[in-house]
Amino acid sequence: MKYIELFLALDLLAKYYPRYYSHELISLAEDVFKWLNNELPEDSSTLAYLKSCFSSPTEAWKAIWQEIQLMAGPHLHPN
């Protein structure tokens, strides 16, 4: 994954995807970024949830990136 691809995909989704800002995937991505940067307290329910779903922040980010690509795909490659 390239950083610029992420920005392009998120920019397209923000412009064309309905309810982008309230989508649960975007909220999850923000939480994973916090997990990657060690910004979540150890007793956080968010951290407990993420650890129950993913074995590492890297695995979580890969899963989110795949979902973002699926959502942005039609906008990146129109027919």
C-alpha positions as protocol buffer text, in pm:
chain_id: "A"
residue {
  index: 1
  type: MET
  ca { x: 0 y: 0 z: 0 }
}
residue {
  index: 2
  type: LYS
  ca { x: 128 y: 340 z: -88 }
}
residue {
  index: 3
  type: TYR
  ca { x: 49 y: 640 z: 125 }
}
residue {
  index: 4
  type: ILE
  ca { x: -63 y: 845 z: -176 }
}
residue {
  index: 5
  type: GLU
  ca { x: -306 y: 569 z: -279 }
}
residue {
  index: 6
  type: LEU
  ca { x: -466 y: 591 z: 63 }
}
residue {
  index: 7
  type: PHE
  ca { x: -510 y: 967 z: 33 }
}
residue {
  index: 8
  type: LEU
  ca { x: -653 y: 934 z: -317 }
}
residue {
  index: 9
  type: ALA
  ca { x: -900 y: 667 z: -209 }
}
residue {
  index: 10
  type: LEU
  ca { x: -1011 y: 861 z: 99 }
}
residue {
  index: 11
  type: ASP
  ca { x: -1045 y: 1181 z: -104 }
}
residue {
  index: 12
  type: LEU
  ca { x: -1265 y: 1008 z: -360 }
}
residue {
  index: 13
  type: LEU
  ca { x: -1477 y: 848 z: -90 }
}
residue {
  index: 14
  type: ALA
  ca { x: -1522 y: 1180 z: 88 }
}
residue {
  index: 15
  type: LYS
  ca { x: -1646 y: 1335 z: -238 }
}
residue {
  index: 16
  type: TYR
  ca { x: -1865 y: 1059 z: -379 }
}
residue {
  index: 17
  type: TYR
  ca { x: -1953 y: 803 z: -110 }
}
residue {
  index: 18
  type: PRO
  ca { x: -2281 y: 869 z: 70 }
}
residue {
  index: 19
  type: ARG
  ca { x: -2252 y: 904 z: 448 }
}
residue {
  index: 20
  type: TYR
  ca { x: -1871 y: 881 z: 427 }
}
residue {
  index: 21
  type: TYR
  ca { x: -1813 y: 1073 z: 749 }
}
residue {
  index: 22
  type: SER
  ca { x: -2054 y: 855 z: 947 }
}
residue {
  index: 23
  type: HIS
  ca { x: -1935 y: 525 z: 800 }
}
residue {
  index: 24
  type: GLU
  ca { x: -1816 y: 278 z: 1064 }
}
residue {
  index: 25
  type: LEU
  ca { x: -1511 y: 181 z: 857 }
}
residue {
  index: 26
  type: ILE
  ca { x: -1373 y: 534 z: 878 }
}
residue {
  index: 27
  type: SER
  ca { x: -1424 y: 536 z: 1256 }
}
residue {
  index: 28
  type: LEU
  ca { x: -1249 y: 200 z: 1277 }
}
residue {
  index: 29
  type: ALA
  ca { x: -960 y: 332 z: 1066 }
}
residue {
  index: 30
  type: GLU
  ca { x: -917 y: 627 z: 1301 }
}
residue {
  index: 31
  type: ASP
  ca { x: -904 y: 390 z: 1599 }
}
residue {
  index: 32
  type: VAL
  ca { x: -648 y: 169 z: 1426 }
}
residue {
  index: 33
  type: PHE
  ca { x: -431 y: 476 z: 1353 }
}
residue {
  index: 34
  type: LYS
  ca { x: -444 y: 559 z: 1722 }
}
residue {
  index: 35
  type: TRP
  ca { x: -350 y: 198 z: 1802 }
}
residue {
  index: 36
  type: LEU
  ca { x: -57 y: 215 z: 1558 }
}
residue {
  index: 37
  type: ASN
  ca { x: 66 y: 534 z: 1723 }
}
residue {
  index: 38
  type: ASN
  ca { x: 17 y: 401 z: 2079 }
}
residue {
  index: 39
  type: GLU
  ca { x: -235 y: 676 z: 2153 }
}
residue {
  index: 40
  type: LEU
  ca { x: -493 y: 447 z: 2315 }
}
residue {
  index: 41
  type: PRO
  ca { x: -474 y: 389 z: 2691 }
}
residue {
  index: 42
  type: GLU
  ca { x: -420 y: 29 z: 2798 }
}
residue {
  index: 43
  type: ASP
  ca { x: -757 y: 19 z: 2980 }
}
residue {
  index: 44
  type: SER
  ca { x: -945 y: 155 z: 2678 }
}
residue {
  index: 45
  type: SER
  ca { x: -1250 y: -36 z: 2560 }
}
residue {
  index: 46
  type: THR
  ca { x: -1153 y: 57 z: 2205 }
}
residue {
  index: 47
  type: LEU
  ca { x: -816 y: -111 z: 2246 }
}
residue {
  index: 48
  type: ALA
  ca { x: -979 y: -419 z: 2399 }
}
residue {
  index: 49
  type: TYR
  ca { x: -1218 y: -440 z: 2102 }
}
residue {
  index: 50
  type: LEU
  ca { x: -941 y: -400 z: 1846 }
}
residue {
  index: 51
  type: LYS
  ca { x: -728 y: -666 z: 2015 }
}
residue {
  index: 52
  type: SER
  ca { x: -1024 y: -904 z: 2017 }
}
residue {
  index: 53
  type: CYS
  ca { x: -1072 y: -860 z: 1642 }
}
residue {
  index: 54
  type: PHE
  ca { x: -712 y: -834 z: 1520 }
}
residue {
  index: 55
  type: SER
  ca { x: -386 y: -984 z: 1637 }
}
residue {
  index: 56
  type: SER
  ca { x: -182 y: -672 z: 1556 }
}
residue {
  index: 57
  type: PRO
  ca { x: -226 y: -314 z: 1436 }
}
residue {
  index: 58
  type: THR
  ca { x: -64 y: -412 z: 1107 }
}
residue {
  index: 59
  type: GLU
  ca { x: -320 y: -685 z: 1045 }
}
residue {
  index: 60
  type: ALA
  ca { x: -600 y: -442 z: 1131 }
}
residue {
  index: 61
  type: TRP
  ca { x: -466 y: -182 z: 891 }
}
residue {
  index: 62
  type: LYS
  ca { x: -434 y: -436 z: 608 }
}
residue {
  index: 63
  type: ALA
  ca { x: -798 y: -540 z: 656 }
}
residue {
  index: 64
  type: ILE
  ca { x: -916 y: -179 z: 659 }
}
residue {
  index: 65
  type: TRP
  ca { x: -708 y: -94 z: 352 }
}
residue {
  index: 66
  type: GLN
  ca { x: -868 y: -380 z: 159 }
}
residue {
  index: 67
  type: GLU
  ca { x: -1215 y: -254 z: 252 }
}
residue {
  index: 68
  type: ILE
  ca { x: -1127 y: 103 z: 154 }
}
residue {
  index: 69
  type: GLN
  ca { x: -1001 y: -22 z: -183 }
}
residue {
  index: 70
  type: LEU
  ca { x: -1327 y: -211 z: -239 }
}
residue {
  index: 71
  type: MET
  ca { x: -1534 y: 97 z: -154 }
}
residue {
  index: 72
  type: ALA
  ca { x: -1324 y: 331 z: -369 }
}
residue {
  index: 73
  type: GLY
  ca { x: -1276 y: 91 z: -661 }
}
residue {
  index: 74
  type: PRO
  ca { x: -1582 y: 196 z: -861 }
}
residue {
  index: 75
  type: HIS
  ca { x: -1485 y: 562 z: -826 }
}
residue {
  index: 76
  type: LEU
  ca { x: -1120 y: 503 z: -915 }
}
residue {
  index: 77
  type: HIS
  ca { x: -1195 y: 292 z: -1223 }
}
residue {
  index: 78
  type: PRO
  ca { x: -1527 y: 403 z: -1378 }
}
residue {
  index: 79
  type: ASN
  ca { x: -1647 y: 219 z: -1687 }
}
